C-alpha cells in the first residue's frame, strides 16, 4: 500500500512570505498525487493534482507543486502568503485497493497559520 | 453545478445511541465515498460505492457501521450503537468515475460528537 508523509503538523509564516508545505510519498508505481485544502468547518477542496503530464503543477489561489521522482516528493509552494491561505492542507496519493478500485490515501495534514 | 450535499452538519448523541448521515453526490457521479476524519488526522476511507454497488468496505467496522446507496444516487451511513471513539467528522465525496486521476469532490461533512 502506498503512503504519504507530511512533515510538520503546523507551519507558521508571515503574510507575504514564502509558503512551503512538504509531502513525501511511497509508491512502487508512478503515482497520481493531489493537494487538498480544508478551511474550518468545510470539506476538502482540490488545489492541484499531478497526473504525469508535467512535473511542475500549477493550481488555484497561486499554489504550485513540483513532482520530484528521485526524492519521492511533491512539495506545495506559494511565493507570497495571504491571510486567506490559513487552513489545513492535505497531500494524498491515489492507490489501487485490493478490490481493484482507486482510492486516496491522505497524509495527516499540515495546518498553515499566516501571521499579519 | 451543485456540490456534494450532506446533512445534518452537526450531531450530538450519547454512546450506544444510533445515528444516520445522508449524502447527495454531484449529479452524474458514479463513484461515492464515505470517509471518517478524526481530529488532527487525514480522512480515512470507510466505504466506496460504484453506482449502487459496494466496491470496497474493508475498513468499515461492520459490527456497528452500515451504508447503502439507493438507486445509485443518495447514500446513507449509519452507526448503531455509537461509541465514544466514533466522534469525528464524516465526509462524503463523489467522483465522476473510478479512475486514479479523477478528482474527488467533498461535501462539508457531518461533525459527530458522542458523549
Interface residues (C-beta under 8 A of the other chain):
Chain A: X4 X9 X32 X34 X36 X41 X42 X43 X44 X45 X46 X49 X51 X90 X92 X94 X96 X97 X98 X99 X101 X102 X103 X104 X106 X107 X108 X109
Chain B: X4 X31 X33 X40 X41 X42 X43 X44 X45 X48 X50 X55 X56 X58 X91 X93 X98 X99 X100 X101 X102 X103 X104 X105 X106 X107 X108 X109 X111
